[in-house]
Amino acid sequence: MTNTLYDALFAPHVGNPATFLQCDDGTTLSYDAFLKRAAQMAHTLTESGVQPGDRVVVQAPKLSDTIALYAGSVLAGAVYLPLNSAYTQAELAYFIKDADPRLIVCDIQDEAAVVEIAQAAGTPVLTLGGSAGSLSRAADSQPNTFKAVDRGPEDLAALLYTSGTTGRSKGAMLSHKNLLSNAVALTELWDITSNDRLVHALPIFHTHGLFVAMNTALLAGAEVRLCTAFDINVILGEITQSTLMMGVPTFYTRLLDDARFTKELVESMRLFVSGSAPLLAETHRAFEARTGHRILERYGMTETNMITSNPLKGARVAGTVGYPLPGTEVKITDPDTGEAQPSGEIGMIEVRGDNVFQGYWNMPEKTAEELRANGFFLTGDLGVQDEDGRISIVGRSKDLIISGGYNIYPKEVEDVLNDIPGVLESAVFGVPHADFGESVIAAIVAEKNSSLTVETLKETVQVQLARFKHPREYLFLEALPRNTMGKVQKTELRKGYRT
């Protein structure tokens, strides 16, 4: 009997007394204690009716028990489905209906609202949030050993939703092989070992914080300082006794904004990694000037985990995302023909390897559109590869906006805006932002004689969409720029905004 992820990430730590997690409240958890807690979580899942292959929806706070729940899901052979804690009830209702989970786990503070949604689907709800959470209480009385359910490389381990340009979110199906192959490649590439201590301030409902950060730490046996969120005072204190940090560009701009962040402060650090959003070249240069460290930027997607990375040893070129990971094939193709582009020519980034997902949940047609029969996935990103193989992202064929590390698709925001009385049409686009990577801007064309106000727009958006999707500015225009085919020209909107 084998369980691909458990055998690699967890089983080697049975009896390991080394520290795994250090939390904000000062509590620590050894690897062995963590595995015992994960076993208790697995028992709780199975007693709640979770069978191998069942989805477990998790919209919970960042706690050691939430990490243990992830491990317990792997042990029980379930499919772990983490959701952004900022999602609204309307968004959560869609995910629950689409994924058809056997169990929902939420923050104890959100229990009433989640139960209301879950009742319509007939799905039980358990809570996390300290010792008062019903899941934590139930786990306390369970045995601390659990025989891992047999799961092979192709079995699903996780389902992560990523927004779509044509409306509803898509569930990316990630197998045990997908997650493990990426963890192995990154751990080796970045030389992560049991001597490392990772400052972890990322969310754990996202590929970056859960699979890149946690899976590599588990594989290497590293120590993790689990920070609930990015608190500048906490981070500055933890960096002095750590070796590794993974973050989004916002983390690094905020560190640079603090005079206490000095070269002397980071003497113990060996590596700063950035991803989930473009890192501005000016941030890259300013960080090196201040600390002597060159941030290592990498590139990935929910559907593929990580695709490329700048080298640990070698030139880390600002504005580039480095080279394909070992075992990952990347090619630049003509978006219209699919033919490979020569070095130096811009084209669609396509990727193939053990890291590439199995397809979109309940969306065979969308899967066929984006995942070729030969295994190459069309990322939707435009890039260029130099003769040395180094890749740079030059744009996106889809109108994806990445703000603070979160993906925002304009159409989802536009659909909400266009339903507001008084709005004739809207166009949402992103502009560069030094702190968040990109900022969301909404261009609005109001109906004639409308009394539409910015406050009206904000009030509706606040109810319908998670905060990170909210436009930071609303522009009222008489008309949207269009080409001869009637398509809105967002390039012109960006140009007009800058001028």
VMD Tcl script that draws the C-alpha trace (Angstrom):
set ca {
  {0.00 0.00 0.00}
  {1.34 3.41 -0.96}
  {0.22 7.00 -0.68}
  {2.40 9.11 -2.96}
  {2.35 12.42 -1.06}
  {2.23 10.90 2.42}
  {5.17 8.60 1.73}
  {7.35 11.51 0.57}
  {6.26 14.46 2.72}
  {5.04 12.98 5.98}
  {6.13 9.38 6.59}
  {9.85 10.25 6.89}
  {9.08 12.43 9.93}
  {7.47 9.78 12.12}
  {9.24 10.12 15.47}
  {11.13 13.25 14.33}
  {11.52 15.51 17.41}
  {12.74 18.52 15.38}
  {10.58 21.65 15.39}
  {8.24 21.96 12.43}
  {5.91 24.88 13.21}
  {6.35 27.93 15.41}
  {3.18 30.02 15.69}
  {2.29 33.59 16.58}
  {1.09 32.62 20.06}
  {4.48 31.12 20.89}
  {3.43 27.49 20.59}
  {5.69 25.07 18.76}
  {4.92 21.75 17.15}
  {7.51 19.09 16.41}
  {7.30 17.05 13.24}
  {6.25 14.00 15.23}
  {3.55 15.92 17.12}
  {2.32 17.39 13.84}
  {1.95 13.91 12.30}
  {-0.01 12.75 15.32}
  {-2.33 15.73 14.95}
  {-2.69 15.02 11.23}
  {-3.72 11.44 12.11}
  {-6.39 12.79 14.46}
  {-7.64 15.03 11.66}
  {-7.77 12.05 9.27}
  {-9.86 10.06 11.75}
  {-12.23 13.02 12.16}
  {-12.63 13.29 8.41}
  {-13.49 9.63 7.98}
  {-15.94 9.73 10.91}
  {-17.59 12.68 9.13}
  {-18.21 10.45 6.13}
  {-15.25 11.51 3.98}
  {-14.19 8.74 1.60}
  {-11.17 8.57 -0.73}
  {-11.67 11.00 -3.59}
  {-14.21 13.15 -1.71}
  {-13.67 16.90 -1.69}
  {-13.09 18.72 1.60}
  {-13.74 22.46 1.28}
  {-11.62 24.53 3.68}
  {-12.18 28.26 4.22}
  {-10.39 28.59 7.52}
  {-7.89 30.77 9.39}
  {-4.15 30.21 9.15}
  {-3.50 27.88 12.08}
  {-1.36 24.83 12.76}
  {-4.58 22.79 12.80}
  {-5.36 24.02 9.26}
  {-2.00 22.70 8.08}
  {-2.70 19.46 9.95}
  {-6.06 19.26 8.18}
  {-4.26 19.40 4.84}
  {-2.01 16.54 5.96}
  {-5.00 14.65 7.33}
  {-6.76 14.98 3.99}
  {-3.74 13.43 2.27}
  {-3.73 10.60 4.82}
  {-7.44 9.92 4.31}
  {-7.17 10.04 0.52}
  {-9.44 13.07 0.28}
  {-9.16 15.98 -2.17}
  {-8.19 19.15 -0.34}
  {-9.99 22.29 -1.57}
  {-8.73 25.49 0.10}
  {-10.65 28.72 -0.46}
  {-9.71 32.35 0.04}
  {-11.09 33.53 3.38}
  {-12.15 36.78 1.69}
  {-14.66 35.14 -0.65}
  {-18.24 36.33 -0.25}
  {-21.22 34.09 0.43}
  {-22.23 34.26 -3.24}
  {-18.79 33.10 -4.32}
  {-18.67 30.36 -1.67}
  {-22.08 29.07 -2.74}
  {-20.79 28.57 -6.28}
  {-17.73 26.62 -5.15}
  {-19.79 24.35 -2.93}
  {-22.32 23.65 -5.66}
  {-19.63 22.96 -8.26}
  {-17.25 20.86 -6.15}
  {-19.99 18.89 -4.34}
  {-17.84 18.39 -1.20}
  {-18.50 15.75 1.45}
  {-17.45 18.19 4.21}
  {-16.98 21.95 4.67}
  {-14.55 23.38 7.22}
  {-14.78 27.09 8.02}
  {-13.70 29.73 10.51}
  {-15.77 29.48 13.68}
  {-16.69 33.14 13.21}
  {-18.29 32.36 9.84}
  {-20.19 29.26 10.92}
  {-23.71 30.68 10.75}
  {-23.30 32.07 7.24}
  {-21.58 28.93 5.92}
  {-24.15 26.59 7.48}
  {-26.88 28.52 5.70}
  {-25.20 27.84 2.36}
  {-24.26 24.25 3.23}
  {-27.80 23.28 4.21}
  {-28.97 23.80 0.65}
  {-26.35 21.29 -0.49}
  {-26.91 18.94 2.43}
  {-23.25 19.18 3.42}
  {-22.05 19.02 7.06}
  {-19.91 21.84 8.47}
  {-17.10 21.75 11.03}
  {-15.15 24.75 12.32}
  {-11.59 25.83 13.09}
  {-10.58 28.74 15.27}
  {-8.59 27.75 18.33}
  {-9.68 25.11 20.80}
  {-13.33 26.16 20.43}
  {-13.58 24.93 16.83}
  {-15.74 21.84 16.43}
  {-13.19 20.14 14.17}
  {-10.39 20.73 16.68}
  {-12.54 19.45 19.56}
  {-13.55 16.35 17.63}
  {-9.94 15.62 16.69}
  {-8.77 15.86 20.31}
  {-10.42 12.56 21.18}
  {-9.21 10.63 18.14}
  {-6.27 8.17 17.96}
  {-2.96 9.73 16.97}
  {-2.07 7.11 14.38}
  {-3.79 6.51 11.07}
  {-3.03 4.04 8.29}
  {-2.59 6.09 5.13}
  {-5.18 5.38 2.44}
  {-3.75 3.95 -0.76}
  {-3.33 6.78 -3.28}
  {-1.24 6.62 -6.45}
  {0.54 9.32 -8.45}
  {-2.47 10.04 -10.67}
  {-5.03 10.27 -7.87}
  {-6.27 13.75 -7.04}
  {-4.77 15.42 -3.99}
  {-6.18 18.93 -4.36}
  {-8.70 21.02 -6.23}
  {-7.86 24.72 -6.54}
  {-10.18 27.22 -8.15}
  {-8.79 29.81 -10.50}
  {-10.89 32.56 -12.06}
  {-11.84 32.41 -15.72}
  {-12.03 35.17 -18.29}
  {-15.46 34.02 -19.41}
  {-17.20 34.06 -16.07}
  {-17.21 31.29 -13.49}
  {-14.12 30.03 -11.69}
  {-12.47 26.82 -12.85}
  {-11.35 24.02 -10.54}
  {-7.83 22.87 -11.37}
  {-7.41 19.17 -10.58}
  {-3.98 18.53 -9.04}
  {-2.70 15.01 -8.51}
  {-0.25 13.57 -6.00}
  {2.33 13.48 -8.79}
  {1.69 17.11 -9.73}
  {2.35 18.36 -6.22}
  {5.24 16.05 -5.36}
  {7.18 16.58 -8.59}
  {7.13 20.33 -8.08}
  {8.15 20.10 -4.43}
  {11.10 17.87 -5.32}
  {12.27 20.16 -8.11}
  {12.09 23.33 -5.99}
  {13.65 21.79 -2.89}
  {16.63 20.66 -4.91}
  {16.89 23.84 -6.99}
  {16.80 26.17 -3.98}
  {18.91 23.87 -1.74}
  {16.27 23.76 0.99}
  {17.40 21.54 3.88}
  {16.61 20.75 7.50}
  {18.98 23.60 8.42}
  {16.58 26.17 6.98}
  {14.05 28.24 8.88}
  {11.30 29.66 6.68}
  {9.45 32.89 7.45}
  {5.94 32.04 6.24}
  {3.57 35.04 6.00}
  {1.72 33.90 2.87}
  {-1.90 32.71 2.84}
  {-2.36 28.94 2.83}
  {-5.32 28.81 0.45}
  {-2.99 29.52 -2.48}
  {-0.46 27.46 -4.44}
  {2.40 29.69 -3.27}
  {1.79 29.48 0.46}
  {0.52 25.92 0.67}
  {2.29 23.89 -1.98}
  {5.47 25.84 -2.71}
  {6.23 26.87 0.86}
  {4.79 24.06 2.98}
  {5.52 21.11 0.70}
  {9.17 22.07 0.23}
  {9.60 22.59 3.97}
  {8.06 19.19 4.67}
  {10.17 17.48 2.06}
  {13.37 19.01 3.47}
  {12.46 18.81 7.14}
  {12.85 22.59 7.54}
  {11.47 24.68 10.38}
  {8.58 27.03 9.60}
  {7.72 30.24 11.43}
  {3.99 30.33 10.69}
  {2.90 33.99 10.72}
  {-0.84 34.58 10.57}
  {-0.29 37.51 8.22}
  {2.38 39.95 7.10}
  {3.04 42.11 10.16}
  {6.11 44.25 9.56}
  {7.15 44.20 13.22}
  {6.87 40.41 13.43}
  {8.69 39.87 10.15}
  {11.59 42.13 11.08}
  {12.04 40.17 14.29}
  {11.84 36.74 12.66}
  {14.22 37.52 9.79}
  {17.09 37.86 12.26}
  {16.84 34.16 13.13}
  {15.76 32.71 9.80}
  {17.35 31.68 6.51}
  {14.53 31.70 3.97}
  {11.52 33.84 3.06}
  {8.92 33.41 0.36}
  {6.70 36.34 -0.46}
  {4.86 38.46 -2.97}
  {6.28 41.79 -4.22}
  {4.16 43.66 -1.66}
  {6.20 42.07 1.15}
  {9.44 43.40 -0.24}
  {8.21 46.92 -0.97}
  {6.93 47.17 2.60}
  {10.23 45.96 4.01}
  {12.06 48.56 1.93}
  {9.72 51.26 3.25}
  {10.91 50.55 6.81}
  {14.20 52.13 7.89}
  {14.78 49.26 10.34}
  {15.24 46.87 7.41}
  {19.01 46.89 6.95}
  {21.81 44.72 5.65}
  {22.80 43.86 9.21}
  {19.29 42.64 9.97}
  {19.41 39.95 7.26}
  {22.82 38.49 8.03}
  {21.36 35.03 8.74}
  {19.20 35.00 5.60}
  {20.36 33.08 2.55}
  {17.40 33.43 0.16}
  {14.43 35.70 -0.56}
  {11.94 34.31 -3.10}
  {9.24 36.34 -4.86}
  {6.28 35.24 -6.94}
  {2.52 35.36 -7.55}
  {2.83 38.81 -9.14}
  {5.41 40.65 -11.25}
  {8.32 42.07 -9.26}
  {9.22 45.52 -10.53}
  {12.84 45.86 -11.61}
  {13.17 48.97 -9.42}
  {12.17 46.90 -6.37}
  {14.70 44.24 -7.32}
  {17.50 46.83 -7.58}
  {16.52 48.71 -4.43}
  {16.44 45.48 -2.43}
  {19.93 44.51 -3.55}
  {21.27 47.97 -2.81}
  {19.82 47.87 0.72}
  {20.64 44.27 1.69}
  {23.15 42.81 -0.75}
  {20.57 40.11 -1.60}
  {19.13 39.64 -5.08}
  {15.54 38.46 -4.80}
  {14.94 35.17 -6.63}
  {11.88 35.55 -8.84}
  {10.02 32.53 -10.18}
  {6.90 31.93 -12.29}
  {3.99 29.58 -11.91}
  {0.24 29.10 -12.12}
  {-2.44 27.28 -10.19}
  {-2.73 24.74 -13.02}
  {1.00 24.02 -13.19}
  {2.49 24.87 -9.81}
  {5.91 26.42 -10.53}
  {7.17 26.49 -14.11}
  {10.42 28.48 -14.06}
  {12.87 29.94 -11.58}
  {15.87 32.20 -11.60}
  {18.93 30.24 -10.47}
  {20.07 29.94 -6.88}
  {23.64 30.15 -8.10}
  {24.01 32.33 -11.13}
  {22.56 35.53 -12.52}
  {19.14 36.56 -11.25}
  {18.11 39.05 -13.86}
  {15.54 41.65 -12.84}
  {12.43 41.45 -14.97}
  {12.91 37.80 -15.93}
  {11.53 34.62 -14.39}
  {14.53 32.44 -15.15}
  {14.70 28.96 -16.63}
  {12.29 26.00 -16.81}
  {12.46 23.75 -13.76}
  {14.11 20.35 -14.12}
  {11.60 17.96 -15.66}
  {9.46 20.81 -17.03}
  {9.30 21.60 -20.73}
  {8.51 25.15 -21.81}
  {8.06 26.42 -25.33}
  {7.04 29.74 -26.84}
  {4.49 29.36 -29.62}
  {2.58 31.45 -32.11}
  {-0.82 32.01 -30.40}
  {-2.64 31.53 -33.71}
  {-0.83 28.54 -35.19}
  {0.73 26.82 -32.18}
  {4.07 26.66 -34.03}
  {7.23 27.13 -31.96}
  {8.67 30.62 -32.05}
  {12.41 31.22 -32.50}
  {14.48 32.68 -29.65}
  {13.75 36.31 -29.06}
  {10.24 36.21 -30.53}
  {7.18 36.84 -28.37}
  {4.56 34.11 -28.16}
  {2.30 32.01 -25.97}
  {4.00 30.20 -23.09}
  {3.17 26.49 -23.16}
  {4.30 24.01 -20.53}
  {4.43 20.23 -20.18}
  {5.61 18.03 -17.32}
  {4.63 16.08 -14.23}
  {3.68 19.40 -12.62}
  {0.86 20.11 -15.11}
  {-2.66 19.57 -13.77}
  {-5.10 16.91 -15.00}
  {-7.74 19.33 -16.23}
  {-10.63 21.46 -15.02}
  {-13.26 19.96 -12.72}
  {-16.55 19.41 -14.55}
  {-15.25 21.36 -17.57}
  {-14.11 18.91 -20.27}
  {-14.55 21.47 -23.06}
  {-12.45 24.09 -21.25}
  {-9.85 21.42 -20.51}
  {-9.67 20.51 -24.21}
  {-9.22 24.19 -25.11}
  {-6.28 24.78 -22.79}
  {-4.63 21.37 -22.42}
  {-3.35 19.95 -25.69}
  {-3.54 16.24 -26.48}
  {0.28 16.13 -26.39}
  {0.27 17.31 -22.77}
  {1.23 20.96 -23.30}
  {-0.82 23.48 -21.32}
  {-1.56 26.88 -22.85}
  {-0.84 29.29 -20.02}
  {-2.43 32.32 -21.65}
  {0.71 34.29 -20.84}
  {2.90 35.85 -23.48}
  {6.63 35.55 -23.11}
  {9.99 35.50 -24.82}
  {12.88 33.09 -24.40}
  {16.46 34.15 -25.12}
  {19.11 31.93 -26.70}
  {20.29 30.90 -23.25}
  {16.79 29.65 -22.38}
  {15.92 32.39 -19.92}
  {12.26 33.42 -20.03}
  {10.66 36.82 -19.58}
  {6.93 37.48 -19.26}
  {5.93 40.33 -21.55}
  {2.17 40.34 -21.19}
  {-0.94 38.24 -20.92}
  {-3.24 37.20 -23.68}
  {-5.98 37.06 -21.10}
  {-6.79 40.21 -19.20}
  {-5.61 38.80 -15.90}
  {-4.76 41.33 -13.22}
  {-2.46 40.22 -10.40}
  {-2.73 42.46 -7.35}
  {-0.99 41.60 -4.10}
  {-0.44 38.06 -5.36}
  {-4.14 37.43 -6.10}
  {-5.56 36.73 -9.54}
  {-8.33 39.06 -10.65}
  {-10.15 38.57 -13.92}
  {-11.78 41.76 -15.25}
  {-14.92 40.09 -16.57}
  {-15.95 38.92 -13.12}
  {-15.75 42.50 -11.84}
  {-17.37 43.87 -15.01}
  {-20.34 41.51 -14.64}
  {-21.04 42.93 -11.19}
  {-20.64 46.54 -12.34}
  {-22.79 46.10 -15.43}
  {-25.71 44.86 -13.34}
  {-25.80 48.07 -11.30}
  {-28.67 50.37 -12.31}
  {-27.31 53.37 -14.16}
  {-24.27 51.57 -15.59}
  {-24.36 51.32 -19.37}
  {-21.10 49.39 -19.65}
  {-17.76 48.99 -17.94}
  {-14.20 47.94 -18.64}
  {-11.85 46.80 -15.89}
  {-8.08 46.84 -16.38}
  {-4.85 46.76 -14.42}
  {-2.12 49.36 -14.13}
  {1.34 49.02 -12.52}
  {1.43 49.55 -8.77}
  {4.72 49.66 -6.84}
  {3.28 47.93 -3.78}
  {0.69 45.46 -5.11}
  {2.20 44.75 -8.54}
  {-0.96 45.90 -10.27}
  {-3.93 48.04 -9.30}
  {-7.52 47.49 -10.46}
  {-9.13 50.37 -12.36}
  {-12.74 50.45 -13.60}
  {-13.83 52.60 -16.52}
  {-17.57 53.30 -16.35}
  {-19.96 54.58 -18.99}
  {-23.15 55.73 -17.28}
  {-26.58 55.75 -18.82}
  {-27.85 59.14 -19.92}
  {-29.40 61.23 -17.15}
  {-28.18 58.72 -14.57}
  {-27.38 59.90 -11.05}
  {-24.82 57.14 -10.65}
  {-22.09 57.81 -8.07}
  {-18.83 56.19 -7.08}
  {-20.30 55.39 -3.67}
  {-23.11 53.41 -5.29}
  {-20.57 51.38 -7.25}
  {-18.45 50.74 -4.17}
  {-21.40 49.64 -2.05}
  {-22.50 47.02 -4.59}
  {-19.01 45.70 -5.26}
  {-18.36 45.36 -1.53}
  {-21.23 42.91 -1.17}
  {-20.60 40.90 -4.34}
  {-16.82 40.54 -4.49}
  {-13.88 39.80 -2.21}
  {-11.97 42.90 -1.18}
  {-8.91 42.15 -3.28}
  {-11.07 42.37 -6.43}
  {-12.41 45.86 -5.66}
  {-11.39 48.60 -8.12}
  {-9.12 51.15 -6.48}
  {-10.37 53.87 -8.78}
  {-13.45 54.50 -10.95}
  {-13.19 56.54 -14.16}
  {-16.34 57.94 -15.72}
  {-16.05 58.08 -19.52}
  {-18.45 59.10 -22.26}
  {-17.53 56.00 -24.30}
  {-15.11 53.08 -24.23}
  {-12.41 52.93 -26.95}
  {-13.14 50.22 -29.52}
  {-11.56 48.82 -32.67}
  {-13.37 48.35 -35.97}
  {-14.75 45.02 -34.79}
  {-16.31 46.64 -31.74}
  {-13.88 45.12 -29.23}
  {-12.96 47.31 -26.26}
  {-9.31 48.36 -26.46}
  {-7.99 48.08 -22.93}
  {-4.52 49.02 -24.14}
  {-5.90 52.45 -24.98}
  {-7.51 52.69 -21.55}
  {-4.17 51.98 -19.89}
  {-2.43 54.56 -22.08}
  {-5.09 57.14 -21.31}
  {-4.83 56.42 -17.60}
  {-1.07 56.96 -17.55}
  {-1.34 60.27 -19.40}
}
mol new
graphics top color blue
foreach p $ca { graphics top sphere $p radius 0.5 }
foreach p [lrange $ca 0 end-1] q [lrange $ca 1 end] { graphics top cylinder $p $q radius 0.2 }
display resetview
